[in-house]
Amino acid sequence: IMRLKYFSGWLSGILIISIIASSCDNEVPPAIQPSADHINIEGEGDDAIITFHNGEWIIDRIENRSGSSDYISGDIYSADGNLLAGNTDLQLSGLGKLVSGWDDHGFTITRERADVLSISVNENWTENDFIFAIILQAGTEEKEIIVTQKKSQGYTFKDIKYLLLEGDGDRFSYENHTRNYPDSDEPTK
């Protein structure tokens, strides 16, 4: 009986040490797990959807990666479309929308559900690629989603066909950009 008690104690000790050792080897999975951490967008603009295992994260900031690491500013909207802040550093702690735009490029990031992020990038008319990082945060953990957009290649038209019917036209342009000379009934630019 003594041997059995000694063996049971020894076996219990090994079992406890094994459980503790195996739990130390198991890392806690990251809180932020996006379906993609890098998105490539053509210069003409496009949309992308990122899904997550959970919605326990916030958008901490948006950083410009096109030659500087400045934060990108813009407008912050609530989930129901009300402007919360204008021309400010972009961040979002719940559902809503972030909009940043210039004359020649920009983007909209929408979070309609806690576990989905929609990214819509406008056409990039600049001379350079447009790169920005969406910095997500959950507690002390941070995760980046990098968006890289090439510059637009522009458009080439083979030809343009149009038809003007009576009454068609732009009265404002006609009135402000044409004039009649006294010797002619034909308008001249």
Backbone bond lengths (Angstrom), bond angles and torsions (degrees), N, CA, C in turn:
res aa  C-N    CA-C-N  psi(-1)  N-CA   C-N-CA  omega(-1)  CA-C   N-CA-C  phi
1 I - - - 1.449 - - 1.531 109.00 -
2 M 1.324 117.85 -38.10 1.468 120.28 178.12 1.516 110.87 -59.98
3 R 1.319 115.06 -42.32 1.463 118.84 -179.73 1.527 110.96 -63.17
4 L 1.345 116.05 -38.86 1.459 120.25 179.93 1.532 110.68 -64.98
5 K 1.322 118.04 -42.60 1.468 121.22 177.84 1.517 109.90 -64.40
6 Y 1.324 116.18 -42.42 1.465 120.11 179.55 1.531 109.84 -63.32
7 F 1.344 117.53 -44.20 1.457 122.17 -179.44 1.531 110.50 -65.02
8 S 1.357 118.99 -43.29 1.461 122.59 178.78 1.519 110.72 -62.81
9 G 1.306 118.44 -42.06 1.477 121.33 177.77 1.516 110.97 -63.48
10 W 1.307 115.24 -43.80 1.464 119.99 179.48 1.524 110.19 -63.77
11 L 1.335 118.34 -44.73 1.456 123.12 179.82 1.532 110.77 -64.30
12 S 1.312 118.17 -40.80 1.472 122.18 178.06 1.533 110.31 -62.72
13 G 1.313 116.91 -41.72 1.469 121.24 178.84 1.525 111.41 -62.64
14 I 1.315 117.00 -43.70 1.467 121.06 179.21 1.525 109.85 -64.97
15 L 1.323 116.99 -41.01 1.458 121.14 179.55 1.535 110.72 -62.96
16 I 1.292 118.74 -44.52 1.473 122.58 179.01 1.523 110.42 -63.77
17 I 1.311 117.64 -44.25 1.471 121.02 178.82 1.524 110.18 -63.53
18 S 1.327 117.31 -39.32 1.477 120.78 178.75 1.520 111.12 -63.98
19 I 1.317 116.88 -42.84 1.474 120.34 179.84 1.524 110.21 -63.98
20 I 1.317 117.30 -44.91 1.468 121.02 179.76 1.526 110.31 -63.80
21 A 1.310 117.62 -43.50 1.471 121.50 -179.30 1.519 110.74 -65.12
22 S 1.332 117.58 -40.73 1.465 119.08 -179.18 1.517 110.90 -70.72
23 S 1.322 118.79 -33.17 1.465 120.09 178.76 1.524 110.97 -71.07
24 C 1.318 118.48 -27.41 1.464 121.41 177.18 1.521 110.91 -71.74
25 D 1.337 117.25 -29.28 1.454 120.82 -179.31 1.523 112.32 -77.10
26 N 1.315 118.56 -22.67 1.461 121.89 -178.04 1.522 109.74 -84.90
27 E 1.324 114.83 112.68 1.457 119.02 177.67 1.516 109.08 -80.31
28 V 1.323 115.46 149.76 1.450 120.55 175.85 1.528 107.24 -74.38
29 P 1.330 118.00 129.84 1.465 118.83 179.72 1.525 110.48 -64.24
30 P 1.331 117.09 150.84 1.458 119.33 -179.69 1.527 110.95 -61.82
31 A 1.319 115.94 146.00 1.464 120.95 -179.98 1.523 110.99 -72.65
32 I 1.329 117.27 -29.43 1.463 121.84 -178.40 1.524 108.35 -106.75
33 Q 1.322 116.55 112.03 1.462 121.27 -178.53 1.532 109.80 -129.16
34 P 1.354 117.13 82.49 1.467 118.88 178.45 1.522 111.55 -74.47
35 S 1.326 116.01 153.82 1.467 120.96 178.46 1.530 111.14 -68.86
36 A 1.324 117.94 -20.78 1.469 122.56 176.04 1.519 108.33 -149.02
37 D 1.327 116.30 144.54 1.466 118.87 176.84 1.525 111.99 -115.19
38 H 1.326 116.95 3.67 1.471 121.96 174.63 1.525 108.08 -147.57
39 I 1.328 115.58 130.17 1.460 121.32 -179.80 1.516 108.01 -124.72
40 N 1.319 116.80 131.87 1.465 122.32 174.49 1.518 108.48 -106.96
41 I 1.338 115.95 127.01 1.462 122.68 -178.11 1.521 108.38 -119.10
42 E 1.316 116.73 136.14 1.462 120.59 175.77 1.529 109.63 -67.85
43 G 1.315 115.93 158.54 1.451 121.87 -176.63 1.511 114.22 -61.55
44 E 1.327 117.04 -24.49 1.463 120.42 -178.40 1.529 112.45 -81.17
45 G 1.318 117.35 0.21 1.462 121.62 177.38 1.514 112.08 92.09
46 D 1.318 116.31 156.15 1.456 121.48 -179.79 1.524 108.92 -172.44
47 D 1.330 115.20 176.31 1.455 122.39 178.28 1.522 109.37 -118.57
48 A 1.327 115.95 151.78 1.467 121.62 176.23 1.525 108.25 -142.30
49 I 1.320 115.64 148.30 1.467 122.37 177.47 1.532 107.31 -118.75
50 I 1.332 115.85 129.65 1.469 122.02 174.93 1.527 106.88 -114.39
51 T 1.329 116.53 128.55 1.460 120.44 176.91 1.530 109.15 -108.28
52 F 1.324 115.86 158.83 1.458 122.80 -176.91 1.530 109.48 -133.63
53 H 1.340 116.52 157.70 1.460 121.37 176.77 1.513 111.51 -71.93
54 N 1.327 116.36 -26.19 1.465 120.59 178.03 1.533 108.60 -152.38
55 G 1.296 116.13 175.53 1.461 120.73 -178.74 1.511 113.16 -114.29
56 E 1.317 117.19 25.93 1.459 122.36 -176.56 1.527 111.27 -88.23
57 W 1.328 117.81 55.04 1.457 122.08 -179.22 1.527 108.59 -150.87
58 I 1.320 115.86 165.41 1.461 121.98 176.57 1.532 108.38 -128.25
59 I 1.318 116.19 161.07 1.465 120.28 169.10 1.516 105.56 -88.77
60 D 1.315 116.24 107.51 1.465 121.56 -176.07 1.529 112.02 -76.45
61 R 1.349 116.22 -38.29 1.463 120.13 -178.77 1.521 109.14 -172.19
62 I 1.330 114.76 165.45 1.461 122.69 174.05 1.527 105.83 -120.63
63 E 1.329 116.28 126.00 1.463 120.78 -178.07 1.520 110.93 -112.05
64 N 1.322 115.97 139.46 1.457 122.37 174.25 1.522 107.85 -79.47
65 R 1.319 117.14 126.91 1.459 121.65 178.26 1.533 110.79 -115.76
66 S 1.314 116.25 16.53 1.468 121.71 179.91 1.519 110.12 -93.58
67 G 1.307 117.51 57.03 1.448 120.98 177.37 1.513 114.26 99.88
68 S 1.320 118.63 -13.11 1.466 120.75 175.21 1.518 107.70 -143.29
69 S 1.302 116.63 160.63 1.463 119.59 -179.18 1.524 110.67 -109.43
70 D 1.319 116.31 30.77 1.454 120.63 177.82 1.521 110.04 -69.82
71 Y 1.327 115.31 150.98 1.456 119.27 171.75 1.520 107.59 -70.07
72 I 1.299 116.29 152.07 1.458 121.42 177.84 1.526 107.73 -99.73
73 S 1.301 115.68 132.78 1.458 119.80 179.60 1.519 110.39 -102.81
74 G 1.313 115.26 167.90 1.450 121.54 -179.99 1.508 109.57 172.23
75 D 1.326 116.01 -151.92 1.461 121.82 -177.42 1.527 110.07 -111.26
76 I 1.340 115.44 143.42 1.457 122.61 178.51 1.522 108.10 -113.82
77 Y 1.342 115.92 127.33 1.458 121.81 -179.41 1.525 110.39 -117.98
78 S 1.322 116.38 148.40 1.464 121.52 175.22 1.527 109.20 -75.67
79 A 1.331 116.39 173.64 1.459 121.50 -179.91 1.526 111.70 -62.25
80 D 1.328 117.27 -28.28 1.469 119.88 179.58 1.528 112.69 -93.38
81 G 1.346 117.67 10.75 1.458 121.85 172.20 1.513 116.48 90.57
82 N 1.321 118.37 5.29 1.461 120.74 178.63 1.529 110.29 -81.23
83 L 1.325 116.02 137.08 1.466 121.14 177.73 1.524 109.15 -68.69
84 L 1.326 116.69 120.85 1.464 121.47 178.27 1.523 111.39 -93.38
85 A 1.334 116.52 -38.44 1.470 121.72 179.96 1.522 108.06 -156.16
86 G 1.311 115.80 139.75 1.452 120.72 179.73 1.511 111.72 -115.72
87 N 1.319 115.89 147.11 1.462 122.84 178.18 1.527 112.05 47.80
88 T 1.321 115.75 57.81 1.463 122.12 -177.39 1.528 109.30 -136.75
89 D 1.327 116.82 164.66 1.465 120.26 174.37 1.524 108.44 -58.15
90 L 1.316 116.66 134.29 1.459 121.04 -173.75 1.520 111.52 -82.97
91 Q 1.334 115.30 127.91 1.456 123.27 174.08 1.526 107.23 -157.99
92 L 1.330 116.10 154.67 1.460 119.95 -176.42 1.510 109.10 -150.54
93 S 1.352 116.98 122.48 1.455 119.51 -178.79 1.518 114.51 -99.03
94 G 1.284 118.34 -7.48 1.465 120.95 178.31 1.514 109.47 -144.02
95 L 1.323 114.86 -143.02 1.458 119.77 177.45 1.523 109.22 -80.94
96 G 1.321 116.27 149.88 1.454 120.80 179.25 1.507 111.35 154.60
97 K 1.343 114.88 -159.32 1.461 120.26 -174.17 1.522 109.71 -144.42
98 L 1.334 115.52 141.70 1.459 123.66 174.57 1.523 107.53 -115.73
99 V 1.334 116.77 130.89 1.462 121.13 -178.85 1.521 108.63 -128.69
100 S 1.330 115.64 126.95 1.451 120.92 175.87 1.515 107.95 -135.85
101 G 1.316 116.45 128.28 1.450 118.28 -177.56 1.512 112.83 -152.25
102 W 1.290 113.69 146.88 1.452 122.87 173.81 1.517 106.84 -121.08
103 D 1.312 118.20 -178.62 1.464 120.46 178.56 1.524 111.94 -65.92
104 D 1.337 117.44 -27.88 1.460 120.02 -171.50 1.526 115.28 -118.25
105 H 1.332 119.88 2.39 1.461 123.02 174.70 1.527 109.50 -173.94
106 G 1.325 116.96 170.52 1.455 120.32 179.36 1.518 111.20 163.86
107 F 1.341 116.11 -176.96 1.461 120.29 -177.85 1.518 110.71 -157.79
108 T 1.327 114.84 163.90 1.463 123.65 171.59 1.516 107.43 -132.34
109 I 1.323 116.55 129.50 1.463 122.61 176.63 1.521 106.78 -115.91
110 T 1.333 116.64 123.12 1.459 121.49 -176.11 1.520 109.84 -121.28
111 R 1.325 114.85 134.36 1.463 121.25 175.38 1.528 107.27 -121.13
112 E 1.339 115.59 89.88 1.461 121.07 -179.78 1.522 111.89 -85.98
113 R 1.328 115.96 -25.01 1.466 122.74 174.56 1.518 107.83 -128.30
114 A 1.320 116.89 154.59 1.460 120.92 -176.91 1.519 112.58 -63.47
115 D 1.337 118.04 -26.81 1.467 121.18 -175.01 1.526 113.62 -108.28
116 V 1.340 118.16 16.54 1.467 121.71 -179.34 1.520 109.53 -138.80
117 L 1.320 115.61 135.78 1.463 122.48 176.40 1.523 107.62 -124.23
118 S 1.333 117.15 124.76 1.464 122.61 177.44 1.525 108.17 -105.25
119 I 1.312 116.01 130.54 1.466 121.50 -178.74 1.526 107.89 -121.74
120 S 1.323 116.40 122.20 1.460 121.84 178.17 1.527 107.45 -120.38
121 V 1.328 116.37 120.26 1.461 121.30 -176.18 1.526 108.80 -110.51
122 N 1.336 117.02 128.69 1.464 122.64 178.81 1.526 110.18 -72.44
123 E 1.305 115.74 169.51 1.461 120.30 176.82 1.530 109.72 -63.24
124 N 1.323 116.16 140.53 1.461 122.28 -177.79 1.528 109.54 -100.90
125 W 1.333 116.45 98.87 1.460 122.03 -179.40 1.523 112.28 -90.68
126 T 1.326 118.27 4.89 1.464 120.27 179.64 1.528 109.49 -74.54
127 E 1.304 116.37 174.15 1.466 121.50 178.68 1.521 112.56 -86.49
128 N 1.351 117.59 -2.89 1.466 121.71 -175.23 1.522 111.05 -129.56
129 D 1.333 115.67 161.86 1.450 120.46 171.89 1.527 108.28 -63.67
130 F 1.318 116.18 148.34 1.455 122.64 178.05 1.523 107.60 -109.36
131 I 1.321 116.35 120.19 1.470 121.20 -176.93 1.526 108.16 -128.07
132 F 1.335 115.57 129.47 1.461 118.89 175.29 1.525 109.32 -141.63
133 A 1.328 115.16 157.42 1.463 121.89 -178.90 1.522 109.21 -118.27
134 I 1.315 115.16 131.90 1.458 121.81 172.78 1.520 105.61 -95.67
135 I 1.316 117.13 114.45 1.468 121.66 -177.43 1.526 108.51 -96.62
136 L 1.341 115.37 115.26 1.458 121.94 178.93 1.521 108.74 -100.25
137 Q 1.330 116.23 149.84 1.459 119.96 -178.33 1.526 110.03 -139.93
138 A 1.334 115.27 137.68 1.463 123.14 172.80 1.525 106.00 -137.34
139 G 1.321 117.33 104.22 1.458 120.67 -174.69 1.518 109.73 64.34
140 T 1.328 116.74 -122.10 1.469 120.65 178.83 1.523 112.03 -94.52
141 E 1.320 117.03 -4.90 1.465 120.98 -179.12 1.523 110.45 -84.41
142 E 1.338 116.38 137.97 1.460 122.42 174.45 1.520 109.24 -125.08
143 K 1.333 115.56 146.54 1.454 122.18 177.69 1.521 107.73 -140.00
144 E 1.332 116.69 136.88 1.460 122.03 179.25 1.515 110.39 -104.25
145 I 1.320 115.19 140.47 1.454 121.63 166.17 1.525 105.11 -116.05
146 I 1.323 116.55 116.57 1.467 121.99 -177.91 1.529 108.79 -94.30
147 V 1.327 115.82 129.98 1.462 121.84 176.18 1.528 107.21 -113.95
148 T 1.328 116.34 121.50 1.462 122.27 179.55 1.517 108.40 -117.14
149 Q 1.324 115.10 124.71 1.457 120.26 178.62 1.522 109.59 -122.64
150 K 1.321 116.36 127.45 1.458 121.18 175.83 1.521 109.37 -70.43
151 K 1.325 116.64 162.83 1.459 119.39 173.67 1.524 108.38 -74.29
152 S 1.315 116.20 150.76 1.454 121.22 -179.52 1.522 110.38 -65.99
153 Q 1.311 115.35 141.11 1.462 120.90 177.27 1.524 111.50 -86.58
154 G 1.322 117.23 -3.12 1.459 120.65 -179.98 1.518 110.57 77.44
155 Y 1.315 115.36 -167.79 1.453 120.68 -175.51 1.522 109.47 -134.26
156 T 1.306 116.30 147.80 1.459 122.89 174.97 1.529 106.94 -124.60
157 F 1.320 115.52 124.70 1.458 120.36 178.87 1.520 109.51 -105.36
158 K 1.314 116.59 132.79 1.454 121.15 175.53 1.521 108.78 -69.37
159 D 1.316 116.50 -48.71 1.449 121.56 174.16 1.526 108.42 -163.43
160 I 1.318 114.21 167.33 1.458 120.72 177.28 1.521 106.76 -128.18
161 K 1.310 115.89 125.98 1.461 120.89 177.74 1.519 107.83 -111.23
162 Y 1.323 115.49 138.54 1.450 119.68 178.32 1.516 109.17 -148.44
163 L 1.319 115.72 164.32 1.445 123.08 -179.37 1.516 107.84 -135.81
164 L 1.316 116.49 126.35 1.456 121.03 174.96 1.521 108.58 -105.87
165 L 1.301 115.80 125.01 1.449 121.23 176.90 1.525 109.07 -103.21
166 E 1.290 116.20 165.03 1.461 119.92 178.07 1.521 109.05 -59.02
167 G 1.294 116.38 132.04 1.458 121.10 -178.19 1.524 113.05 93.70
168 D 1.329 117.23 -15.19 1.464 120.12 176.23 1.518 108.74 -76.07
169 G 1.284 116.75 160.34 1.454 120.54 175.14 1.510 110.93 129.04
170 D 1.272 113.53 178.13 1.454 122.13 -177.49 1.521 106.71 -116.27
171 R 1.319 117.12 99.22 1.454 122.16 -175.92 1.523 111.15 -58.35
172 F 1.330 118.06 -40.58 1.456 121.33 -178.84 1.526 110.63 -59.77
173 S 1.341 116.61 -48.91 1.467 119.37 179.79 1.519 110.75 -64.39
174 Y 1.319 116.81 -39.80 1.452 120.18 -179.03 1.535 110.32 -63.06
175 E 1.330 115.75 -45.11 1.468 119.51 -177.36 1.515 112.36 -72.23
176 N 1.312 118.66 -32.78 1.455 120.74 -174.17 1.522 114.77 -97.48
177 H 1.302 117.77 -12.53 1.456 119.70 -176.47 1.524 113.24 -122.56
178 T 1.292 117.23 10.46 1.461 120.27 177.02 1.525 108.84 -131.44
179 R 1.281 116.11 160.27 1.457 120.14 175.38 1.531 109.35 -151.97
180 N 1.263 115.48 155.79 1.461 121.45 178.23 1.523 108.96 -101.72
181 Y 1.310 115.31 132.22 1.454 119.58 173.05 1.529 108.27 -86.02
182 P 1.306 117.76 149.23 1.470 119.20 -176.60 1.524 113.56 -59.76
183 D 1.325 119.45 -29.14 1.456 121.16 -177.04 1.526 112.89 -88.38
184 S 1.322 117.14 0.60 1.461 118.58 -174.30 1.512 109.44 -140.07
185 D 1.321 115.48 147.08 1.473 120.79 174.36 1.519 111.36 -91.65
186 E 1.349 118.47 -7.51 1.454 123.89 -178.28 1.525 110.43 -85.63
187 P 1.322 118.19 130.99 1.475 119.87 175.17 1.527 110.17 -67.11
188 T 1.311 116.98 145.73 1.452 123.06 179.30 1.510 108.88 -132.27
189 K 1.290 116.18 143.83 1.481 121.18 177.68 1.500 110.44 -81.21
